[in-house]
């Protein structure tokens, strides 16, 4: 993971739900050149933030024993903007766990109002069988989880 678009995983219920936050700062490197004089977090990056949280929900649900990639995004609705000084709430829900993949959905909110809804996020996966790789995945999540894990 090269760029991390959440700050803290607030809660994680494997197989069901994840909640994370992202405080948007004028110092975020994507803001200065995006919409001069009216900086907003690009909707593509808000979607990426939701997707990162959904991906971790799937990995945690699978006891860290998978390697995964996002394969499909459908029915994304952009409903508002996220600006510096605001905090994004990022939620993901597990819909279906299927052979070699999972389908999730997610939303991003600012001040309780949805600004983005992704109705279908489909991940493909392959099993990790090496205990060292599984332990590495678990440790990486602990490191990126903001202490929740």
C-alpha positions in Angstrom: 0.0 0.0 0.0 1.7 3.2 -1.2 -0.8 5.8 0.0 -2.9 5.4 3.1 -6.2 7.4 3.0 -7.5 6.7 6.5 -6.0 7.7 9.8 -7.6 5.4 12.3 -9.7 2.2 12.3 -12.3 2.9 15.0 -14.0 -0.5 15.0 -13.8 -3.8 13.1 -16.2 -6.6 13.3 -14.9 -9.4 11.1 -17.4 -10.6 8.6 -19.7 -7.7 9.2 -18.5 -4.1 9.5 -15.6 -1.7 9.7 -15.4 2.0 10.6 -12.4 4.3 10.1 -11.7 8.0 10.0 -9.6 10.4 8.0 -8.9 14.0 9.0 -8.5 16.1 5.9 -5.7 18.7 6.2 -4.7 21.5 3.9 -1.3 19.8 4.2 -2.5 16.7 2.4 -0.4 16.6 -0.8 -3.4 16.1 -3.1 -5.1 19.4 -2.0 -3.0 22.3 -3.1 -3.4 21.7 -6.8 -7.0 20.4 -6.8 -9.5 23.1 -7.5 -7.6 26.3 -6.9 -9.1 28.5 -4.2 -11.7 25.8 -3.3 -9.7 22.7 -2.2 -11.6 19.5 -1.9 -10.5 15.9 -1.5 -11.0 14.3 -5.0 -13.9 11.9 -5.0 -11.6 9.2 -6.5 -9.5 9.4 -3.4 -12.6 9.3 -1.1 -13.5 6.1 -3.0 -10.0 4.8 -2.5 -10.3 5.5 1.3 -13.5 3.5 1.5 -12.0 0.7 -0.6 -8.9 0.5 1.7 -11.2 0.1 4.7 -13.3 -2.5 2.9 -10.2 -4.4 1.8 -8.9 -4.6 5.4 -12.4 -5.8 6.5 -12.1 -8.7 4.0 -8.5 -9.5 4.9 -9.3 -9.5 8.7 -12.4 -11.6 8.0 -10.2 -14.2 6.3 -7.8 -14.3 9.3 -5.1 -12.5 7.3 -4.6 -15.6 5.2 -5.3 -14.0 1.8 -3.7 -11.6 -0.6 -6.4 -9.5 -2.3 -7.0 -7.0 -5.1 -10.0 -4.8 -6.0 -11.5 -6.2 -9.1 -14.8 -4.3 -9.7 -16.5 -1.1 -8.5 -20.1 -0.5 -9.4 -22.8 2.0 -8.5 -20.8 4.7 -7.0 -22.7 7.9 -6.1 -20.9 11.2 -5.4 -23.2 13.1 -3.1 -20.9 15.9 -1.7 -17.4 17.1 -1.0 -14.8 16.7 1.7 -12.8 19.8 2.6 -9.8 20.6 4.7 -10.7 20.8 8.4 -13.3 18.1 8.0 -13.2 14.5 9.1 -14.3 11.7 6.9 -16.1 8.7 8.4 -15.4 5.6 6.3 -17.7 2.6 6.7 -17.7 -0.8 4.9 -20.0 -3.7 5.2 -19.4 -7.3 4.1 -22.2 -8.4 1.7 -21.0 -11.8 0.4 -18.0 -14.0 1.0 -17.6 -16.1 -2.1 -15.1 -18.5 -3.6 -11.8 -16.6 -4.1 -13.4 -13.2 -3.3 -15.9 -11.1 -1.5 -18.4 -8.4 -2.2 -18.6 -5.4 0.1 -20.3 -2.0 0.1 -19.2 1.3 1.7 -19.9 4.9 2.4 -18.0 8.1 3.3 -19.7 10.7 5.5 -18.8 14.2 6.6 -20.7 15.5 9.7 -23.1 12.6 9.4 -24.0 13.3 5.8 -23.1 10.8 3.1 -20.8 12.3 0.5 -20.0 9.0 -1.3 -21.7 5.7 -1.6 -20.2 2.6 -3.2 -22.9 -0.1 -3.5 -20.6 -2.9 -4.9 -16.9 -3.4 -4.3 -15.8 -6.8 -5.5 -12.4 -8.1 -4.3 -10.6 -11.1 -5.7 -8.2 -13.1 -3.5 -5.8 -15.9 -3.3 -4.8 -17.8 -0.2 -1.7 -17.2 1.7 -0.3 -20.5 3.1 3.1 -19.4 4.4 2.7 -18.7 8.1 5.4 -15.9 7.9 3.4 -14.1 5.2 0.2 -14.4 7.3 2.1 -13.0 10.3 3.5 -10.2 8.1 0.0 -9.3 6.9 -1.3 -9.2 10.5 1.5 -7.0 11.7 1.1 -4.7 8.8 -2.6 -4.3 9.7 -1.6 -3.6 13.4 0.8 -0.9 12.2 -1.7 0.7 9.8 -4.8 0.3 12.0 -4.0 3.3 14.2 -3.9 1.2 17.3 -7.4 -0.3 17.1 -6.1 -3.7 16.0 
